[in-house]
Amino acid sequence: MALLSKKDSKLILDPLADNNPITIQVLGICSALAITAQLKASIVMAVSVIFVLGIGNVVISLMRNIIPSKIRIIVQLVVVAALVIIVDQILKAFAYSLSKELSVFIGLIITNCIIMGRFEAFALGNGPWRSFLDGVGNAAGYGLILIIVGFFRELLGSGTLLGFKVLGDPISKTGLYAIGYENNGFMLLSPMALIVIGLIIWVQRSRNKELIEE
Amino acid sequence: MEHIELFFKSIFIDNMVFATFLGMCSYLAVSKKVSTAVGLGAAVIFVLAVTVPINWLLDQYILRDGALVWLGEEYASYDLGFLSFILFIATIATMVQLVEIVVEKFSPSLYNSLGIFLPLIAVNCAILGGSLFMQSREIPTLGLALNYGISSGIGWFLAILAIAAIREKIRYSNVPAPLRGLGITFIITGLMAIGFMSFGGMLTGGDEETPSLDSNPENIGVHSEDIQKKNIETAQTVEVSTITKQ
């Protein structure tokens, strides 16, 4: 990449795989699971987190020398809360039914551990541009897992992707349903999100032996 | 009666961890030993029991549409609902600082074993989630809000206690290497959540859908198309009514 130096592009690419916030750093799982029954909700959530973490990292990084360390958590929370309010208001204005569906989970981006984790671990010690890249990279790694989980849950659970009936119509028995395929309604229930992530971790760690825990 | 109902509903049916996945980060990180898990669980119960009622008062007298009417008639049209995130999180951060000071004073050993996780309660989704669910489910009285805070705290406590006990035992089992640690914990939590789903019929006798289904986005489109339709319809009517208001 000509635009980014090697060190900078590592900041973006690392969290996508070997240092993924969800499967390796164990951050931000709360909101990751609850909204992944549909691909659309997962994508909206991913974009919201990329926005909040990218901008938030820059703001914190710009303020890093003037924040007294004792009250830094409260300062960070206020910055995130302000950004999340923006996201929430935008969603309410332009995608009302979707924002109803996501209900409190947009608000819970505030307490998403990824955000505080990256502020603490990166933005407080690095310049704005690098922090921006780190924020976008980590949020994208988070979004990637969200989208993978959302993809499988919607495909196997309701036979649709983004609302399109990719596997045929279950009622008039077309496509795959004509030969006796049935949707697995279980995939839509919340526990399956956990199990799908467990399986993703399994695949990832069996491909890269260095990540295995003792 | 409604107190008892809310109490059991928040502990078992709408369990913070197993039904809504709140507080997963600390749930996974602190559940390696039962003793630390108990400490953190107790801290969460306490913080929830304090913050949910306080946020209920804030919601009722400051944030709601028309809540400022006690200041005078001219404030009746104010709707500060968009400020709720920032006010709730400020209350929570303050209370957590307070708890930290109290625990450090009275139980230094607990303070040391909780370590970094005590300040992190401030960013525990379970705490903010408690307040946000309190707001979105429109809990009617202060007593019920207190009840909701305590009982959902107990639900979280039970969950972390259970997983910590299982993880202590599982150390002696022969888990496939790539699944060790995090992976198996996820899968066990999933299985426990399936178990907890069977509490769903507890309050209704199994005759009807549990009331939590509507409020949980997870379940939209899950149980029969009727619910899905109903949800869409309500969403549309709300949309229409907001448009007409404007």
Interface residues (C-beta under 8 A of the other chain):
Chain A: T23 V26 L27 G28 I29 C30 S31 A32 L33 A34 I35 A37 Q38 A41 I73 I74 L77 V78 A81 A82 V84 I85 D88 Q89 Y96 S97 K100 E101 L102 S103 V104 F105 G107 L108 I110 T111 N112 C113 M116 S158 G185 L188 L189 S190 P191 M192 A193 L194 I195 I197 G198 L199 I201 W202 V203 Q204 R205 S206 L211 I212 E213 E214
Chain B: F18 A19 T20 F21 L22 G23 M24 C25 L28 A29 F82 L83 S84 F85 I86 I89 A90 A93 P119 L120 A122 V123 N124 C125 I127 L128 G129 L132 F133 S136 P176 A177 P178 L179 R180 G181 L182 G183 I184 T185 F186 I187 T189 G190 L191 A193 I194 M197 S215 N216 P217 E218 N219 I220 G221 V222 I232 A235 Q236 V238 E239 T242
